[in-house]
Amino acid sequence: MEHDNLTWRIAFSSLRGLRPELAQMLLARAGSEQAFFNLTEGQLSAMMGFKNRLFSDSLRGRALDRAAAEAEFIRANSITPLYFLDPDYPNRLLQCDDAPLMLYGLGTCDLNDAHFISIVGTRHATVYGTDFVTRLVEDIAAKATGNVVIVSGLAYGIDIAAHRAALRAGLPTIAVLAHGLSTIYPATHRSDAVEIVRRGGMLLTDYTSAEPIHRGNFLARNRIVAGLSDCLIVAESADKGGALVTARLAAGYDRDVMALPGRVTDRYSAGCNSLIAGNIAALITSADDLFSHMGWAVREPEGTQKTLFETLTPDEETIISILTDIGEASMTDLTTRLDIPTPRLMGMLIDMEFRYLIAHIPGGRYRAILT
């Protein structure tokens, strides 16, 4: 069967255990991906001077069959294949010895842009963590002098808060997936994934469309989240979890790691506090901490900053004032204090939550985010 160069590359990159260093050695001796597949098992073993399961005729044949199907999927769905020898392959990731040979992207984001910030954390994010991420990303967008890309994993909790904050702030964001581009997991974040692509970001994965979702994929993809970053920020984490694995991977790649501190009694601050105490992560409480730690230039403020209340209706201003005064309030509390019909009030609260003016917290209560 005749194959094109994309098929040869997909097949070559799909061979398990093949890392960039060994891949370059094989290509240097074989001459090309096509030659690697056209040689017999015996010829490859003799050429390399050792035997390896990667040289198996049957294994390579199956890889080619799968690759041909994947190449068709890529063309049919406007997916961008990024091979480790391509100039568009992310240079940061190529510095990592376990970088995947092939990435599959949906979107137009430049993977070698100025500043890449990965934000990770627990799936069980609290208001404290999501508020921090929202404020942080908005402040980064307001103060950064160069292009900034926000990276995360599209999971529940801190991940999706980071993506949504980036979209709201007008920053491109990359969602690194633990599965192929034939699906979105979790499905509830499908609309977010669409917005990420539509607004200059990217869905990125090293998995082909035919590979099933597997629990181990989620930890494996964290090396990409870590490797893409200039700085990785852990917003919230328990004493065990994927965010801590990602932080340690980032530190191992010689990336800067920062973590949001929390109370010693808070379960989902235990991991962050541990990273800071162990000198794995620097402390971060604001965008100013990030810019100072990274040595990045900060944009000079332009004129007088507008106050929050200039953007609110009188009713919205009243709601913010009540929540600021009493801290938290339920729908019933607000109804008794406001002369607003319940259906209209409910609609206002949903709209204000979407605009990150208030947060809906456990127990059916609300609190102000920006005061």
C-alpha positions, 0 to 999 in steps of 0.5 A, spaced: 500 500 500 502 507 498 502 511 504 504 519 504 509 522 509 504 524 514 502 516 515 509 514 515 510 520 521 504 518 525 506 510 524 513 512 527 510 516 532 505 511 535 511 506 537 510 506 544 517 507 548 520 511 542 522 518 545 526 524 541 533 521 542 532 514 540 527 517 534 533 521 531 538 515 532 533 511 528 532 516 523 539 518 522 541 510 521 535 508 517 534 515 513 527 516 513 520 514 517 518 511 510 525 507 510 524 505 517 518 501 515 520 498 509 526 495 512 525 488 515 526 486 522 533 483 521 535 489 517 533 494 522 537 489 527 543 489 523 543 496 522 542 498 529 546 493 532 541 491 537 534 487 537 528 491 539 521 490 539 520 496 535 523 492 529 517 487 529 514 486 522 508 485 525 508 491 530 510 496 524 505 493 520 499 494 525 502 501 526 501 503 519 494 501 518 492 505 524 496 511 521 493 511 515 486 511 518 488 517 523 491 521 517 484 520 514 481 523 520 486 529 520 484 531 513 477 530 514 477 534 521 482 540 519 487 538 525 494 540 525 499 534 526 505 537 529 511 532 528 517 533 533 522 535 527 517 540 524 518 548 526 511 549 529 512 544 534 513 547 541 520 548 542 519 548 550 516 541 550 522 539 545 526 541 551 523 535 555 526 528 554 520 524 554 516 529 549 511 526 544 514 525 537 507 527 535 502 532 537 495 533 534 492 540 535 485 543 533 485 551 533 490 556 531 494 558 537 502 559 536 505 554 540 512 558 541 509 564 543 512 569 548 509 567 555 506 560 557 503 560 564 500 553 566 494 553 571 492 547 575 489 544 581 484 540 584 477 538 581 474 540 587 475 547 587 473 552 592 470 559 591 477 561 594 481 557 589 476 559 583 476 567 585 484 567 585 484 564 578 479 569 575 483 575 579 490 572 577 488 571 569 484 578 569 490 581 572 495 578 567 491 580 561 491 587 564 499 588 566 502 583 561 506 587 555 507 581 551 503 575 548 500 570 554 497 563 553 494 560 559 495 552 559 490 547 563 487 540 562 479 542 561 478 538 567 473 540 572 475 545 578 481 549 577 482 547 570 476 549 567 476 556 571 483 557 568 480 556 561 474 560 562 478 566 565 482 566 559 476 567 555 473 572 559 480 576 559 481 575 551 487 571 552 488 565 548 488 558 552 490 551 550 486 545 553 491 539 553 487 533 553 488 526 555 484 523 549 484 524 542 480 529 538 474 525 536 471 526 543 471 531 549 471 529 556 468 531 560 462 532 555 459 538 559 465 542 557 464 541 550 461 548 549 468 551 552 472 547 548 468 550 542 470 557 545 477 555 546 478 554 538 474 559 536 477 565 540 484 563 538 486 557 542 487 550 541 485 543 543 492 539 544 493 532 545 498 526 543 493 521 543 490 519 536 482 519 535 482 511 535 485 511 542 480 509 548 480 514 554 484 511 559 485 513 567 492 513 566 492 518 560 490 523 565 497 523 569 501 522 562 498 528 559 500 532 565 507 532 562 505 536 556 501 541 561 508 542 565 513 542 559 509 547 555 509 552 561 514 557 562 511 557 569 506 553 572 501 555 578 498 550 582 492 554 585 489 548 590 491 541 591 490 536 596 496 533 599 495 528 593 493 529 586 495 530 579 496 537 580 502 535 585 505 530 580 504 536 574 508 541 579 514 536 580 514 534 573 515 542 571 520 542 577 524 536 573 523 540 567 527 546 570 520 550 569 518 555 575 513 553 579 508 557 584 503 555 589 497 559 592 498 558 600 492 557 604 490 555 611 493 549 614 486 547 616 483 547 609 484 540 605 485 543 598 490 548 600 495 542 603 498 540 597 500 547 595 502 549 602 507 542 602 510 545 595 511 551 598 514 548 604 519 544 600 521 549 596 518 546 590 514 552 589 514 559 590 508 563 593 504 567 589 498 571 591 497 576 585 499 577 578 505 582 581 508 576 584 508 572 578 511 578 574 516 579 579 518 572 580 519 571 572 522 578 571 517 579 566 515 587 564 509 590 566 505 594 562 504 601 565 497 603 567 493 608 562 489 613 566 485 612 571 482 606 572 474 605 572 471 603 578 467 597 579 460 600 580 461 604 573 459 598 570 453 596 574 446 597 574 443 600 580 440 594 582 446 590 581 450 595 585 445 594 591 446 586 590 453 587 591 453 592 597 448 587 600 453 581 599 459 586 601 456 588 608 453 581 610 458 577 606 454 571 604 446 571 602 441 566 600 436 567 594 431 568 600 435 573 604 436 577 597 429 577 596 427 580 603 432 585 602 430 587 595 424 590 591 425 585 585 421 579 583 424 573 584 424 570 577 428 577 575 432 576 581 434 569 579 436 572 572 440 577 575 444 573 579 445 568 574 448 574 569 452 576 575 455 570 576 457 569 569 460 576 569 464 574 575 461 579 579 458 574 584 460 567 586 454 561 587 457 557 593 455 551 597 448 551 600 445 555 595 448 562 597 452 568 594 458 572 595 461 578 592 467 577 588 469 584 586 468 589 591 
